[in-house]
């Protein structure tokens, strides 16, 4: 919920502060670029689940202070200093924790969608509440709410079973000193997966940063944007609940990823063919939300079959880093691109990049390290 009251309103906050379009593009590029650097940094630091937990807490504590400071930034100089720092601490820990949770859930017959749904519910509540609150308070005051939620999340993090994390850390520490664990090489399947994710979700993310600006140009109010995005997150939440049921229909767990890519393309294409703001917002957020539900529910499962459990967190973090890097590049050149081709031309370009990413998904190897590990365990048993 803290993330919803902060990251959802970056573009609108820059508009509210009177930042020119070319400077907005720089700021919007700094966010995912700093998140890319954060992914590289934290993936090298969080080599055990115990470290990941403490990095997560550090980031929450940092975001408390940074969010309050961000609310007082009025000049471009102050924003250009603080914005990348916020992006840095808001990057990789979630991917690392996802890589830790997914294998353990699957061992117990669970599905990550049941965990992910709580984040979606919190996001939906925050955005729908924002649709009401923004009629009475400013975006700056929403950042104070964000800071409060980060404090709550930090407090709750100390209820996690840290003793178990410490026990696992002792086991993982032995692996760390082994020469083989110090060498980290991306397999062909991991490279293809990371590039595909960067083109599909990274391109969509870049488009999402610019989307509020497009809606604002079409006459959308800040509260309208919060409501429309909140409806999209409600749809995403519903699909997290349905995904485990639909999973029985998908023997091939890659099919939801193909569907995810197609839905992202259709969502982005709505910006090419639609100009009525409410219809555009509804289609964009609804299709994009369903796509994200498929992506986040199945990406770790598919990737685990390619790279194995040991490298899952690192490759997920690497993937998120490339997603943020692509998003940063698109944001940096967004002003030039939509001034040359218009918003519809810009959305058309994004759709083409997403289509290329979907094509790469079909190039993923059928058998990977994770499949070999599973087969070996099966034979041993």
C-alpha positions in Angstrom: 0.0 0.0 0.0 2.9 2.3 0.6 4.2 1.6 -2.9 0.7 2.4 -4.3 0.6 5.8 -2.7 4.1 6.6 -4.0 4.9 5.0 -7.3 1.4 5.4 -8.8 1.6 9.1 -8.7 5.1 9.9 -9.9 4.0 11.3 -13.3 1.1 13.3 -11.8 3.3 14.7 -9.1 5.8 16.0 -11.7 2.9 17.6 -13.6 1.6 19.1 -10.3 5.0 20.6 -9.6 5.0 22.3 -13.0 8.0 20.3 -14.3 8.4 20.7 -18.1 7.8 17.7 -20.4 11.5 17.2 -21.3 12.5 17.3 -17.6 9.7 14.9 -16.7 11.2 12.5 -19.3 14.5 12.6 -17.5 13.0 12.0 -14.1 10.8 9.2 -15.4 13.9 7.6 -16.9 15.9 7.9 -13.7 13.4 5.8 -11.8 13.7 2.5 -13.7 17.4 3.1 -14.5 18.1 3.4 -10.7 16.0 0.3 -10.2 18.2 -1.5 -12.7 21.3 -0.6 -10.7 19.5 -1.6 -7.5 18.8 -5.1 -9.0 22.6 -5.5 -9.8 23.6 -4.3 -6.3 21.1 -6.3 -4.3 21.5 -9.5 -6.3 25.2 -9.5 -5.4 24.6 -8.7 -1.7 21.6 -10.9 -1.0 23.2 -14.3 -1.4 21.2 -15.9 1.4 17.5 -15.6 2.5 18.6 -14.1 5.8 20.5 -11.3 4.0 17.5 -10.7 1.7 15.2 -10.3 4.7 17.5 -7.7 6.2 18.0 -5.8 2.9 14.2 -5.8 2.6 13.9 -4.1 6.1 16.7 -1.7 5.2 14.8 -0.6 2.1 11.6 -0.2 3.9 13.3 2.0 6.5 15.0 4.1 3.8 11.7 4.6 2.0 10.1 6.0 5.1 12.5 8.9 5.1 12.9 9.2 1.4 9.1 9.4 0.8 8.7 12.2 3.3 11.7 14.1 1.7 10.2 13.6 -1.7 7.1 15.4 -0.7 9.1 18.5 -0.1 10.9 18.5 -3.4 9.8 21.5 -5.5 12.7 22.1 -7.9 14.0 19.9 -10.7 17.4 19.7 -9.0 16.0 18.3 -5.8 13.9 15.8 -7.7 16.7 14.7 -9.9 18.8 13.9 -6.8 16.1 12.1 -4.7 14.1 10.3 -7.5 16.9 7.8 -8.4 17.6 7.1 -4.7 14.0 6.1 -4.2 14.2 3.9 -7.3 17.4 2.3 -6.0 15.8 1.1 -2.7 12.5 0.1 -4.4 14.0 -2.3 -6.8 15.3 -5.8 -6.3 14.3 -7.1 -2.8 10.8 -8.1 -4.0 12.3 -10.3 -6.8 14.7 -11.9 -4.3 11.9 -12.7 -1.9 9.8 -14.1 -4.7 12.6 -16.4 -5.7 12.8 -17.6 -2.1 9.1 -18.1 -1.6 8.1 -19.8 -4.9 10.1 -23.1 -4.5 8.9 -23.6 -0.9 5.3 -23.0 -1.8 5.5 -25.5 -4.7 7.1 -28.1 -2.4 4.0 -27.8 -0.1 1.6 -27.8 -3.1 0.8 -24.1 -2.9 0.6 -21.5 -5.6 2.4 -18.1 -5.5 -0.8 -16.4 -6.7 -2.3 -16.9 -3.2 0.6 -14.8 -1.8 0.7 -12.3 -4.6 -3.0 -11.6 -4.3 -2.5 -9.8 -0.9 -0.2 -7.2 -2.6 -2.8 -6.7 -5.3 -5.6 -6.3 -2.8 -3.5 -3.7 -0.9 -2.8 -1.9 -4.2 -6.5 -1.9 -5.2 -7.6 -0.5 -1.8 -5.0 2.2 -2.0 -5.8 3.3 -5.5 -9.6 3.3 -5.0 -9.1 5.2 -1.7 -6.9 7.6 -3.7 -9.7 8.3 -6.1 -11.7 9.7 -3.2 -8.8 11.3 -1.2 -7.4 13.2 -4.2 -10.5 15.2 -4.4 -9.7 16.6 -0.9 -5.9 16.3 -0.4 -2.9 16.8 -2.6 -0.6 14.2 -4.0 2.1 15.5 -1.7 -0.1 14.5 1.3 -0.6 11.0 -0.3 3.2 10.6 0.1 2.8 11.0 3.9 0.3 8.1 3.8 2.8 6.1 1.8 5.5 6.7 4.5 3.1 5.5 7.2 2.4 2.2 5.3 6.1 1.6 4.9 6.5 1.9 8.7 3.7 -0.7 9.1 5.3 -3.1 6.7 8.7 -2.7 8.4 7.1 -3.6 11.8 5.3 -6.6 10.3 8.6 -7.9 8.7 9.9 -8.7 12.2 7.1 -11.2 12.6 8.6 -13.4 9.9 10.3 -16.6 11.0 13.8 -15.3 11.2 15.1 -18.3 13.1 14.4 -20.5 10.1 16.1 -18.0 7.8 19.2 -18.1 10.0 19.2 -21.9 9.9 19.0 -21.8 6.1 21.7 -19.1 6.0 24.2 -21.6 7.7 23.5 -24.1 5.0 23.7 -21.6 2.2 27.0 -20.2 3.6 28.6 -23.6 3.0 27.4 -23.3 -0.6 28.8 -19.8 -0.9 32.4 -20.9 -0.2 32.3 -23.6 -2.8 34.1 -22.6 -6.0 31.2 -23.6 -8.2 28.8 -21.2 -6.4 31.1 -18.2 -7.0 30.7 -18.6 -10.7 27.5 -17.3 -12.1 26.9 -17.9 -15.8 23.6 -17.2 -17.6 22.5 -20.2 -19.7 21.0 -19.6 -23.1 17.5 -20.2 -21.8 18.1 -17.6 -19.0 19.4 -15.0 -21.5 16.3 -15.6 -23.8 13.9 -15.3 -20.9 15.5 -12.1 -19.6 15.5 -10.4 -23.0 11.9 -11.5 -23.6 10.8 -10.1 -20.2 12.6 -6.9 -20.9 10.9 -6.4 -24.3 7.4 -7.4 -23.1 7.1 -6.1 -19.6 9.9 -3.5 -19.7 8.2 -1.9 -22.8 4.8 -2.0 -21.1 6.3 -0.4 -18.0 7.8 2.4 -20.0 4.4 2.9 -21.6 2.7 2.9 -18.2 4.9 5.8 -17.0 3.8 7.9 -19.9 0.2 6.8 -19.8 -1.0 9.2 -17.0 0.4 12.1 -19.1 -1.6 11.0 -22.1 -4.8 10.7 -20.0 -4.1 14.1 -18.5 -3.8 15.5 -22.0 -7.3 14.0 -22.8 -8.8 15.7 -19.8 -8.5 13.0 -17.1 -8.3 14.3 -13.5 -5.9 12.9 -10.9 -8.8 11.3 -9.0 -10.1 9.8 -12.3 -6.7 8.2 -13.0 -6.5 6.7 -9.5 -10.0 5.2 -9.8 -9.3 3.8 -13.3 -6.1 2.2 -12.2 -7.7 1.0 -9.0 -10.4 -0.9 -11.1 -7.5 -2.4 -13.1 -5.9 -3.7 -9.9 -9.2 -5.1 -8.7 -9.3 -7.1 -12.0 -5.7 -8.3 -11.4 -6.7 -9.3 -7.8 -9.6 -11.4 -9.1 -7.3 -13.1 -11.6 -4.8 -14.0 -8.9 -7.6 -15.9 -7.2 -8.6 -17.6 -10.4 -5.1 -18.5 -11.6 -4.7 -21.6 -9.4 -8.0 -22.9 -10.7 -7.2 -22.1 -14.3 -3.7 -23.7 -13.7 -5.3 -27.1 -13.9 -6.2 -26.3 -17.6 -2.6 -25.5 -18.4 -0.4 -28.6 -18.5 2.1 -26.5 -20.3 2.9 -23.7 -17.8 4.3 -21.6 -20.7 0.9 -21.0 -22.2 -0.1 -18.3 -19.6 3.2 -16.5 -20.5 2.2 -16.5 -24.2 -1.2 -15.2 -23.2 0.4 -12.6 -21.0 2.5 -11.3 -23.9 -0.6 -11.1 -26.2 -2.6 -9.2 -23.6 0.2 -6.7 -23.1 0.3 -6.1 -26.8 -3.5 -5.6 -27.0 -3.4 -3.2 -24.0 -0.8 -1.1 -25.6 -2.5 -1.1 -29.0 -5.5 0.5 -27.2 -3.4 3.7 -27.1 -3.1 3.6 -30.8 -6.8 3.2 -31.7 -8.7 4.8 -28.8 -8.9 8.5 -27.8 -11.9 8.6 -25.5 -10.2 8.8 -22.0 -12.4 6.5 -19.9 -12.6 3.8 -22.5 -8.9 4.0 -23.1 -8.1 3.8 -19.4 -10.5 0.9 -18.8 -9.1 -1.2 -21.7 -5.4 -0.4 -21.0 -5.6 -1.1 -17.2 -7.9 -4.2 -17.5 -5.9 -6.0 -20.1 -2.6 -5.0 -18.6 -3.7 -6.2 -15.2 -4.8 -9.6 -16.4 -1.4 -9.9 -18.2 0.5 -9.1 -15.0 -1.5 -11.7 -13.1 -0.4 -14.3 -15.6 3.2 -13.1 -15.7 3.8 -12.9 -11.9 2.0 -16.2 -11.3 3.9 -18.3 -13.8 7.2 -16.6 -14.6 9.1 -18.1 -11.6 7.6 -21.6 -12.2 8.7 -21.5 -15.9 12.1 -20.0 -15.1 12.8 -22.6 -12.3 12.4 -25.3 -15.0 15.1 -23.6 -17.1 17.7 -22.5 -14.6 17.0 -24.6 -11.4 16.2 -23.5 -7.9 19.6 -22.3 -6.8 19.9 -19.6 -9.5 16.2 -18.7 -9.6 16.4 -15.5 -7.4 19.5 -14.2 -9.2 18.0 -14.7 -12.7 14.6 -13.2 -11.6 16.6 -10.2 -10.3 18.6 -10.0 -13.5 15.3 -10.1 -15.5 13.8 -7.3 -13.4 17.0 -5.3 -13.9 16.7 -5.5 -17.7 13.0 -4.7 -17.5 13.9 -1.5 -15.6 16.7 -0.7 -18.0 14.5 -0.9 -21.1 11.8 1.1 -19.3 14.4 3.8 -18.4 15.6 4.0 -22.1 12.0 4.4 -23.3 11.2 7.1 -20.7 14.4 9.0 -21.6 13.4 9.2 -25.3 9.7 9.3 -24.8 9.4 13.1 -25.3 11.3 13.0 -28.5 9.4 10.0 -29.8 5.9 11.3 -29.1 6.8 14.8 -30.4 8.0 13.1 -33.7 5.2 10.5 -34.1 2.5 11.5 -31.6 1.3 9.4 -28.7 -0.3 6.9 -31.1 3.0 6.4 -32.9 4.7 5.9 -29.6 2.2 3.3 -28.4 2.6 1.6 -31.8 6.4 1.3 -31.3 5.9 -0.2 -27.8 3.5 -2.8 -29.3 6.1 -3.8 -31.9 8.7 -4.3 -29.1 6.3 -6.4 -27.1 5.6 -8.5 -30.2 9.3 -9.2 -30.6 9.4 -10.3 -26.9 6.6 -12.7 -27.4 8.5 -14.2 -30.4 11.5 -14.8 -28.1 9.3 -16.7 -25.7 8.8 -19.4 -28.3 12.6 -19.8 -28.5 12.9 -20.9 -24.9 14.5 -24.3 -24.6 12.1 -27.1 -23.7 14.4 -28.8 -21.2 16.6 -26.8 -18.8 18.7 -27.2 -15.7 15.6 -27.2 -13.5 13.9 -29.9 -15.5 17.1 -32.0 -15.2 17.2 -31.5 -11.5 13.5 -32.6 -11.2 14.2 -35.7 -13.3 17.2 -36.6 -11.2 15.2 -36.3 -8.0 12.5 -38.4 -9.5 15.0 -41.1 -10.5 16.6 -41.1 -7.1 13.2 -41.6 -5.4 
